[in-house]
């Protein structure tokens, strides 16, 4: 991949289309609602219809790898097609795979999702740092070398997340704050945004304050799942992100996808969600 770094490309996309990322999550229940079979053919029809509706109209799309992988090699082939089609439209593709491991294994994950020429390599990848932030070095190095980005899990909305993310080091610093500080180091000096962002749930309330996480200092994009169907609106986004709200890429999945299967209805739902997110994050 050539051209501007991911952070700069994402900032431009958000300026052009608003701060919305549409999740492509072919849950079995959604496939049924759309009248599609729960197999790779249904997943393909679902994903490509979402792309038809929103590509070129939102900042990014985010296929959730697990819902493709559950259908084996045929499902992974669909994910590869979704990545390719998304990139052909010029829409940024965030592959939501949450990979995290150590050494050569992390290197192999990086190769699969971030290497030029890999069919699974979108524009960015979600990663888990909970084997230590340094375990992500192969992904960080390859992402920066190829102009791609990472979104590092930091403050998630699942009820178990605090067990790790709010835990304190012997120095009294939360694990989440440590992760955010490491991302900030990598992004230092980047304009307008660095390419190593964080995943911060839109419904986590004052978790950043309680965990001592300085989101503004990160100087990178903040991927915020939970906008729309999961209940996060203007008040919630303001409480979670405060002065960092201009860095937020709001992610909506079910809130848009439940408008399907009609393409026009999906498009209208995505544009409405994008407008609402932009207003909420002013």
PLY file of the C-alpha trace (Angstrom):
ply
format ascii 1.0
element vertex 282
property float x
property float y
property float z
element edge 281
property int vertex1
property int vertex2
end_header
0.00 0.00 0.00
1.32 3.43 -0.90
0.27 6.97 -0.18
-0.57 8.74 3.05
-0.46 6.95 6.42
-3.70 5.44 7.70
-4.28 8.17 10.29
-4.17 10.88 7.65
-6.39 8.92 5.26
-8.92 8.26 8.01
-9.00 11.92 9.04
-9.67 12.88 5.41
-12.42 10.26 5.11
-14.08 11.49 8.31
-13.94 15.07 7.04
-15.51 14.01 3.74
-18.15 11.55 4.94
-18.61 12.04 8.67
-17.26 10.05 11.64
-19.10 6.77 11.04
-17.80 3.23 10.57
-20.43 0.67 9.57
-19.87 -2.79 10.97
-20.43 -5.72 8.64
-21.55 -8.35 11.14
-23.47 -11.20 9.48
-24.96 -12.67 12.67
-27.07 -15.75 12.06
-30.08 -13.83 13.40
-29.56 -10.99 10.92
-29.14 -13.44 8.05
-32.50 -14.93 9.04
-34.12 -11.47 9.21
-32.83 -10.77 5.73
-34.14 -14.10 4.43
-30.63 -15.40 3.73
-29.17 -18.84 4.46
-26.75 -19.19 7.36
-23.84 -20.24 5.18
-21.08 -18.63 3.13
-23.45 -17.76 0.28
-25.74 -15.91 2.68
-22.80 -14.12 4.28
-21.54 -13.05 0.87
-24.92 -11.65 -0.21
-25.27 -9.85 3.13
-21.80 -8.28 3.11
-21.81 -7.20 -0.52
-25.25 -5.66 -0.11
-24.00 -3.60 2.84
-21.05 -2.46 0.76
-23.33 -1.53 -2.13
-25.36 0.60 0.25
-22.63 2.43 2.15
-19.38 2.36 0.16
-18.29 5.86 -0.75
-20.77 7.34 1.72
-19.21 6.58 5.11
-15.68 6.92 6.44
-15.07 3.19 6.88
-16.54 -0.27 7.07
-15.60 -2.91 9.62
-16.14 -6.58 8.72
-16.11 -8.72 11.87
-13.85 -11.63 10.94
-15.45 -14.14 13.32
-18.76 -14.13 11.46
-16.94 -15.04 8.26
-14.54 -17.54 9.85
-17.40 -19.54 11.36
-18.13 -20.77 7.83
-14.64 -22.14 7.31
-12.56 -21.59 4.21
-15.59 -20.51 2.18
-16.34 -17.81 4.74
-12.73 -16.61 4.80
-12.85 -16.38 1.00
-15.88 -14.10 1.38
-13.95 -11.93 3.84
-11.15 -11.65 1.29
-13.70 -10.56 -1.32
-15.21 -7.99 1.05
-11.78 -6.51 1.74
-11.04 -6.32 -1.99
-14.40 -4.80 -2.95
-14.24 -2.30 -0.10
-10.83 -1.11 -1.17
-11.91 -0.92 -4.82
-14.64 1.53 -3.80
-12.11 3.70 -1.96
-13.80 3.08 1.38
-11.45 2.35 4.27
-11.70 -1.23 5.55
-11.01 -2.02 9.20
-10.70 -5.79 9.64
-12.06 -6.55 13.10
-10.08 -9.67 14.01
-8.68 -8.66 17.45
-5.49 -10.65 16.96
-2.92 -10.84 19.73
-0.03 -13.23 20.39
3.73 -13.25 20.85
6.84 -13.53 18.74
6.66 -15.33 15.42
2.95 -16.03 15.86
2.15 -12.34 16.14
4.41 -11.83 13.17
2.34 -14.32 11.20
-0.89 -12.55 12.14
0.67 -9.27 11.03
1.69 -10.89 7.75
-1.85 -12.14 7.18
-3.66 -8.88 7.90
-1.16 -6.10 7.20
1.23 -7.23 4.47
1.00 -5.73 1.01
-0.46 -8.38 -1.28
-2.26 -10.36 1.42
-5.93 -10.88 0.50
-6.92 -10.27 4.12
-5.09 -6.94 4.43
-7.49 -4.04 4.66
-6.55 -0.55 5.77
-6.43 -1.30 9.50
-6.69 -4.18 11.96
-8.03 -4.46 15.51
-5.54 -6.04 17.91
-5.43 -7.17 21.54
-2.46 -5.97 23.66
-3.12 -8.09 26.73
0.00 -10.17 26.36
1.80 -6.85 26.82
1.86 -3.95 24.39
5.31 -4.98 23.21
3.86 -8.25 21.91
2.23 -6.14 19.19
5.57 -4.88 17.84
5.44 -7.02 14.66
2.01 -5.59 13.85
3.02 -2.03 14.73
6.14 -2.24 12.58
4.37 -3.71 9.56
1.37 -1.39 9.81
3.57 1.68 9.86
5.78 0.34 7.07
2.82 -0.29 4.76
0.74 2.79 5.61
-1.88 0.78 7.50
-3.34 1.30 10.95
-4.11 -0.53 14.16
-6.89 -0.18 16.70
-5.69 -1.46 20.07
-8.26 -2.68 22.59
-8.19 -0.25 25.52
-11.52 0.28 27.30
-14.15 -2.18 26.16
-17.83 -2.25 27.07
-18.08 -5.92 28.10
-18.67 -6.32 31.83
-15.50 -8.41 32.28
-13.20 -5.83 30.71
-12.46 -3.96 33.92
-10.83 -7.08 35.41
-7.78 -6.46 33.21
-8.15 -2.94 31.86
-8.64 -1.23 35.23
-6.05 -3.31 37.07
-3.14 -1.28 38.44
0.57 -1.81 38.01
2.84 -1.66 41.10
3.34 2.01 40.18
-0.40 2.61 40.44
-1.04 3.09 36.72
-3.97 1.26 35.16
-3.33 -1.27 32.41
-5.60 0.72 30.08
-3.62 3.90 30.74
-0.40 2.03 30.00
-1.78 0.87 26.64
-2.97 4.37 25.76
0.41 5.87 26.68
2.24 3.40 24.43
-0.03 4.30 21.53
0.61 7.99 22.23
4.37 7.41 22.05
4.03 5.87 18.59
1.73 8.65 17.36
3.82 11.52 18.73
4.13 14.30 16.17
1.74 12.76 13.65
-0.57 15.21 11.85
-3.57 15.20 11.77
-3.83 11.78 13.45
-1.43 8.95 14.16
-2.12 5.50 12.77
-2.26 3.55 16.05
-5.69 4.11 17.53
-7.61 2.67 20.44
-10.88 0.82 20.81
-12.95 2.59 23.45
-16.56 1.51 23.91
-19.11 4.28 23.46
-21.03 3.01 26.49
-18.19 2.86 29.07
-19.25 6.07 30.84
-16.48 7.67 32.90
-14.14 4.66 32.58
-11.38 6.73 30.96
-11.37 9.16 33.87
-11.46 6.38 36.47
-8.65 4.49 34.75
-6.55 7.63 34.24
-6.56 7.30 30.44
-5.69 10.51 28.60
-7.54 10.00 25.32
-6.59 13.38 23.87
-2.87 12.68 24.30
-3.18 9.49 22.23
-3.21 11.65 19.08
-4.81 8.78 17.20
-8.28 7.65 16.16
-10.66 6.25 18.75
-12.88 3.49 17.41
-16.09 3.61 19.43
-18.39 0.57 19.14
-21.83 0.89 20.67
-23.27 3.89 18.88
-26.93 3.51 17.96
-28.53 0.16 18.79
-26.43 -0.25 21.94
-27.60 3.06 23.31
-24.80 5.61 22.95
-25.97 9.04 21.89
-24.68 12.58 22.28
-24.68 12.61 26.08
-22.92 9.25 26.34
-20.29 10.15 23.75
-19.55 13.44 25.47
-19.17 11.70 28.82
-16.83 9.02 27.46
-14.61 11.10 25.17
-14.82 14.70 26.35
-12.20 16.83 24.61
-11.08 13.84 22.53
-14.43 13.48 20.77
-13.03 14.90 17.49
-10.79 11.83 17.28
-13.75 9.44 17.46
-14.75 7.06 14.68
-18.20 5.96 15.81
-19.03 2.37 14.93
-22.59 1.24 14.31
-23.54 -2.28 13.28
-27.00 -3.44 14.24
-28.38 0.09 14.20
-27.72 0.19 10.45
-27.93 -3.50 9.51
-31.44 -3.98 10.88
-32.67 -1.58 8.18
-31.83 -4.24 5.55
-32.08 -6.08 3.32
-33.23 -3.22 1.08
-30.18 -1.32 -0.18
-31.89 2.06 -0.15
-33.09 1.53 3.42
-29.58 0.51 4.51
-28.12 3.57 2.84
-30.64 5.85 4.50
-29.96 4.29 7.91
-26.20 4.72 7.47
-26.49 8.35 6.38
-28.81 9.06 9.30
-26.38 7.40 11.73
-23.47 9.34 10.27
-25.32 12.63 10.64
-26.29 11.79 14.23
-22.72 10.82 15.10
-21.36 14.04 13.61
-23.83 16.10 15.63
-23.06 14.19 18.81
-19.30 14.59 18.42
-19.21 18.33 17.66
0 1
1 2
2 3
3 4
4 5
5 6
6 7
7 8
8 9
9 10
10 11
11 12
12 13
13 14
14 15
15 16
16 17
17 18
18 19
19 20
20 21
21 22
22 23
23 24
24 25
25 26
26 27
27 28
28 29
29 30
30 31
31 32
32 33
33 34
34 35
35 36
36 37
37 38
38 39
39 40
40 41
41 42
42 43
43 44
44 45
45 46
46 47
47 48
48 49
49 50
50 51
51 52
52 53
53 54
54 55
55 56
56 57
57 58
58 59
59 60
60 61
61 62
62 63
63 64
64 65
65 66
66 67
67 68
68 69
69 70
70 71
71 72
72 73
73 74
74 75
75 76
76 77
77 78
78 79
79 80
80 81
81 82
82 83
83 84
84 85
85 86
86 87
87 88
88 89
89 90
90 91
91 92
92 93
93 94
94 95
95 96
96 97
97 98
98 99
99 100
100 101
101 102
102 103
103 104
104 105
105 106
106 107
107 108
108 109
109 110
110 111
111 112
112 113
113 114
114 115
115 116
116 117
117 118
118 119
119 120
120 121
121 122
122 123
123 124
124 125
125 126
126 127
127 128
128 129
129 130
130 131
131 132
132 133
133 134
134 135
135 136
136 137
137 138
138 139
139 140
140 141
141 142
142 143
143 144
144 145
145 146
146 147
147 148
148 149
149 150
150 151
151 152
152 153
153 154
154 155
155 156
156 157
157 158
158 159
159 160
160 161
161 162
162 163
163 164
164 165
165 166
166 167
167 168
168 169
169 170
170 171
171 172
172 173
173 174
174 175
175 176
176 177
177 178
178 179
179 180
180 181
181 182
182 183
183 184
184 185
185 186
186 187
187 188
188 189
189 190
190 191
191 192
192 193
193 194
194 195
195 196
196 197
197 198
198 199
199 200
200 201
201 202
202 203
203 204
204 205
205 206
206 207
207 208
208 209
209 210
210 211
211 212
212 213
213 214
214 215
215 216
216 217
217 218
218 219
219 220
220 221
221 222
222 223
223 224
224 225
225 226
226 227
227 228
228 229
229 230
230 231
231 232
232 233
233 234
234 235
235 236
236 237
237 238
238 239
239 240
240 241
241 242
242 243
243 244
244 245
245 246
246 247
247 248
248 249
249 250
250 251
251 252
252 253
253 254
254 255
255 256
256 257
257 258
258 259
259 260
260 261
261 262
262 263
263 264
264 265
265 266
266 267
267 268
268 269
269 270
270 271
271 272
272 273
273 274
274 275
275 276
276 277
277 278
278 279
279 280
280 281
